Amino acid sequence: MGMLLAGPLAVADTFQGLQVEVIGQGRQVLMVPGLNSGIESWRDTCLALQDVPLQCHLVQLPGFAGQPAQAEVQADFVAAIEQRLTDYIDQRMAPAPVLAGHSLGGFFALKLAAARPDKVAAVIVVDSLPFFPAAANPAATVESSRPMADAMRQQMLSLDEAAYRQQSVMALNGMSKGEERNALLRQWSADSDRQTTAAAMHALMTTDLRPQLAQVTPPVLVLGAWEAYGQYGATQASTEAIFQAQYAGLPDKRIAMAGHGYHFLMWDAQAWLQGEIRQFLIAHP
């Protein structure tokens, strides 16, 4: 595959524009980061769960965090990424791996599991929803969200570089409680392709996975964050109610909310998140 890296049996690889790092031996888990994010967002979790044991396939998407952009991904983000992840699973992993995703990665974990439930053992979703616009407006639909999504994409693509970078930095407020981690997030954002980012955000605002959730028959663990929204009046209970409503169509699920921690729960609530995932994997061997 590629060159050996530091860590337990770590191997680097590229596959159809995906940057991949494989760590450990054991039960296979595909770990997909979120928007503009790099592989490092999942590394601590992977290393902490080596006792399960796990073989983590950490995947970085094209156009994010320094990974070269691809025209096909810019043109049709969801279809292109879904196809690449599907091909990677089929060609590089054993049958029926666990799918784990953070934010945008959680969206793809759900989408893959809905499309191929018989080829997925279990799903882990970290702070992601099947239809993001409905978090703010429960009555939102794809049709009602499209004009706002179109306008947002147009604005992102039309800003000059300085204004776009300033907007990107502001958007990262409330993502992690650690300044060192926030510095990494700012670097990832600066190193991400603007057109790919705009395409991904537009896709998230105009794709509703809720009608497909009934097809996700493998067990699903959903871990959510609420603390960053406390300043706007949200509580743990009110945020959990949003998660429960959006995931109501999932047949086999456990939803748990972190008591503390911002969006990057893998960093902000490490012990809690690792414990939840370990318990879930042991319960669903």
C-alpha positions in Angstrom: 0.0 0.0 0.0 2.4 2.8 1.0 5.0 4.0 3.5 4.9 2.9 7.2 4.1 5.7 9.6 4.6 6.0 13.4 2.0 4.2 15.5 0.8 0.6 15.8 1.0 -1.0 12.4 0.1 2.2 10.6 0.1 2.3 6.8 -0.5 5.3 4.5 -2.3 5.0 1.2 -4.3 7.0 -1.4 -7.4 5.8 -3.1 -9.4 7.7 -5.8 -8.3 11.0 -4.3 -8.9 9.8 -0.7 -6.0 10.0 1.7 -6.1 6.9 3.9 -4.3 5.8 7.0 -4.8 2.3 8.4 -3.9 1.8 12.0 -3.9 -1.5 14.0 -5.3 -4.9 13.6 -8.7 -6.2 14.6 -12.3 -5.2 13.8 -12.4 -2.8 10.9 -13.8 0.6 11.3 -14.0 3.3 8.5 -13.5 6.7 10.2 -14.6 9.7 8.2 -13.9 13.3 9.4 -16.1 16.3 9.0 -16.1 19.4 6.7 -12.6 20.7 6.0 -11.2 18.2 8.6 -8.1 16.0 8.5 -7.4 12.5 9.7 -6.1 13.8 13.0 -9.6 14.4 14.2 -10.1 10.6 14.6 -6.5 9.6 15.5 -6.8 9.9 19.3 -10.0 7.8 19.3 -8.5 5.1 17.1 -5.4 4.8 19.3 -7.4 4.7 22.5 -9.6 1.9 21.2 -6.8 -0.4 20.1 -7.6 -2.7 23.1 -11.0 -3.6 21.5 -9.1 -4.4 19.2 -9.7 -2.3 16.0 -8.2 -1.7 12.6 -9.0 1.9 11.9 -9.2 3.1 8.3 -8.9 6.9 8.7 -10.1 8.6 5.5 -9.6 12.3 4.5 -11.8 13.5 1.8 -10.6 15.3 -1.4 -10.3 19.1 -1.2 -10.1 19.2 2.6 -7.2 20.1 4.9 -4.6 20.1 2.1 -5.8 17.1 0.2 -6.0 18.0 -3.5 -9.4 18.9 -4.9 -11.2 16.9 -7.6 -13.4 18.3 -10.3 -15.9 15.5 -9.9 -16.3 16.1 -6.2 -16.7 19.9 -6.8 -19.4 19.2 -9.4 -21.5 16.6 -7.5 -20.2 16.3 -4.0 -22.5 13.7 -2.4 -22.5 11.3 -5.4 -18.8 11.5 -5.9 -17.8 11.0 -2.2 -20.4 8.2 -1.7 -19.0 6.4 -4.7 -15.4 6.7 -3.5 -16.2 5.5 0.0 -18.2 2.6 -1.4 -15.4 1.6 -3.7 -12.9 1.8 -0.9 -15.0 -0.4 1.4 -15.5 -2.9 -1.4 -11.9 -3.0 -2.5 -9.8 -2.4 0.6 -11.9 -3.6 3.6 -13.4 -6.9 4.8 -17.1 -7.4 4.4 -19.4 -5.5 6.7 -17.1 -3.0 8.5 -18.2 -0.5 11.1 -18.8 3.0 9.8 -17.9 6.0 12.0 -18.3 9.6 11.0 -18.0 13.0 12.5 -20.4 15.8 11.3 -20.2 15.6 7.5 -18.6 12.2 8.0 -21.6 11.1 10.0 -23.9 12.1 7.2 -22.0 9.8 4.8 -21.9 7.0 7.4 -25.8 7.1 7.5 -26.1 7.4 3.7 -23.8 4.4 3.1 -25.7 2.3 5.7 -29.0 3.2 4.2 -27.8 2.2 0.7 -26.1 -1.0 1.7 -27.4 -2.1 5.2 -26.4 -5.7 4.6 -22.8 -4.6 4.1 -22.5 -2.6 7.3 -22.0 -4.1 10.8 -22.8 -1.0 12.8 -22.7 2.8 12.6 -21.2 5.5 14.9 -22.3 9.1 14.3 -20.6 11.9 16.2 -22.6 15.3 16.3 -24.4 15.0 13.0 -28.0 15.1 11.9 -29.8 13.6 8.9 -31.1 17.0 7.8 -29.2 20.0 9.2 -31.7 22.8 8.3 -34.4 21.2 10.5 -32.2 21.7 13.6 -33.1 25.4 13.5 -36.5 25.1 11.8 -38.3 21.8 12.2 -40.6 22.7 9.3 -37.7 23.0 6.9 -37.7 21.0 3.7 -35.2 20.6 0.9 -37.3 22.9 -1.3 -37.6 25.6 1.4 -33.8 25.4 2.2 -32.6 25.5 -1.4 -32.7 29.3 -2.0 -30.7 29.9 1.2 -28.3 27.2 0.2 -27.9 28.7 -3.3 -27.3 32.1 -1.8 -24.8 30.8 0.7 -22.8 29.0 -2.0 -22.8 32.0 -4.2 -21.5 34.3 -1.4 -18.8 31.9 -0.5 -17.5 31.7 -4.1 -17.7 35.5 -4.7 -15.9 36.8 -1.6 -12.3 38.0 -2.0 -9.7 35.9 -0.3 -9.3 38.0 2.8 -13.0 38.2 3.4 -13.5 34.5 2.8 -10.7 33.6 5.3 -12.2 36.0 7.9 -15.6 34.4 7.5 -14.1 30.9 7.7 -12.3 31.7 11.0 -15.5 33.1 12.5 -17.4 30.0 11.5 -15.0 27.9 13.6 -16.0 29.6 16.9 -17.5 27.0 19.2 -16.0 24.0 17.4 -13.5 23.0 20.1 -12.7 24.2 23.6 -9.0 23.8 23.2 -7.0 26.6 21.6 -4.3 24.3 20.3 -7.1 22.3 18.5 -8.7 25.5 17.2 -5.4 26.5 15.7 -5.3 23.2 13.9 -8.9 23.8 12.7 -8.0 27.2 11.3 -5.0 25.7 9.5 -7.2 22.9 8.0 -9.8 25.5 6.9 -7.0 27.6 5.2 -5.7 24.5 3.5 -9.2 23.5 2.2 -10.4 24.1 -1.3 -13.1 26.8 -1.3 -15.2 25.3 -4.1 -15.2 21.9 -2.4 -16.2 23.4 0.9 -19.1 25.4 -0.8 -20.3 22.3 -2.6 -20.3 20.2 0.6 -22.2 22.9 2.6 -24.7 23.2 -0.2 -25.2 19.5 -0.2 -25.8 19.3 3.5 -28.4 22.0 3.3 -30.3 20.3 0.4 -30.1 16.6 1.3 -32.6 15.1 3.8 -31.7 11.6 4.9 -34.6 11.2 7.3 -36.8 9.3 4.7 -34.0 6.8 4.3 -33.4 6.1 8.0 -35.8 3.1 8.1 -33.4 1.4 5.6 -30.5 1.6 8.2 -31.0 -1.7 9.9 -27.6 -2.1 11.5 -27.3 -0.8 15.1 -26.5 3.0 15.3 -24.8 5.0 18.1 -25.4 8.7 17.9 -23.3 11.0 20.1 -24.3 14.6 20.3 -22.9 17.9 21.6 -24.9 20.8 23.0 -22.7 23.0 25.2 -21.6 25.5 22.4 -25.2 26.4 21.9 -25.8 27.1 25.6 -25.2 30.8 25.0 -28.2 30.9 22.7 -30.5 29.3 25.2 -30.1 25.6 24.3 -29.9 23.0 27.0 -28.8 19.4 27.0 -32.5 18.3 27.1 -33.6 20.6 24.3 -30.7 19.6 22.0 -31.3 15.9 22.7 -35.0 16.5 21.7 -33.8 17.7 18.3 -31.6 14.6 17.9 -34.5 12.3 19.0 -36.9 13.9 16.5 -34.5 13.7 13.6 -33.4 10.1 14.3 -37.0 8.9 15.1 -36.9 6.8 11.9 -33.9 4.7 12.9 -35.0 1.2 13.9 -32.0 0.3 16.2 -30.3 3.3 17.9 -28.8 4.7 21.0 -28.6 8.5 21.3 -26.4 10.0 24.0 -25.5 13.6 24.6 -22.2 14.7 26.0 -22.5 16.6 29.3 -19.7 18.9 28.2 -17.8 19.6 25.0 -18.2 21.4 21.7 -18.6 20.0 18.2 -15.3 18.1 18.2 -16.3 15.7 20.9 -13.4 13.4 20.0 -11.2 16.1 21.6 -13.4 17.9 24.1 -15.0 14.8 25.7 -12.4 12.2 25.0 -13.0 9.8 27.9 -16.8 9.9 27.5 -16.8 9.4 23.8 -14.2 6.6 23.8 -16.2 4.9 26.6 -19.4 5.1 24.6 -17.9 3.8 21.5 -16.1 0.9 23.3 -19.3 -0.1 25.0 -21.2 0.0 21.8 -18.7 -2.1 19.9 -18.5 -4.7 22.6 -22.3 -4.8 22.7 -22.5 -5.4 19.0 -19.6 -7.8 18.1 
